[in-house]
């Protein structure tokens, strides 16, 4: 499974980016850089991550740094899948 590809698809869908996420790289900033990524979108992304990847995100695991870039979010999901 290509986590980054799945994650970009999820971001595009939830944030309504109309395909813009396909051009994102691991260094693409997210939180604070994409207006569509507000607090409600973060909740929707977390819920979708849990459903799509079959993982559980605890409240104390949610930090702004997780959503800093595409790469940091991919790393978070990878870490959850490895544990």
PEPEMO-V415436 format. One record per residue. N is the residue number from 1. SS is DSSP state (H for helix, E for strand, C for the rest). Layout:
n | ss
N | SS
N | SS
This chain:
n | ss
1 | C
2 | C
3 | H
4 | H
5 | H
6 | H
7 | H
8 | H
9 | H
10 | H
11 | H
12 | H
13 | H
14 | H
15 | H
16 | C
17 | C
18 | C
19 | C
20 | H
21 | H
22 | H
23 | H
24 | C
25 | C
26 | C
27 | C
28 | C
29 | E
30 | C
31 | C
32 | C
33 | C
34 | C
35 | C
36 | C
37 | C
38 | C
39 | H
40 | H
41 | H
42 | H
43 | H
44 | H
45 | H
46 | H
47 | H
48 | H
49 | H
50 | H
51 | H
52 | H
53 | H
54 | C
55 | C
56 | C
57 | C
58 | C
59 | H
60 | H
61 | H
62 | C
63 | C
64 | H
65 | H
66 | H
67 | H
68 | C
69 | E
70 | H
71 | H
72 | H
73 | H
74 | H
75 | H
76 | H
77 | H
78 | H
79 | H
80 | H
81 | H
82 | H
83 | C
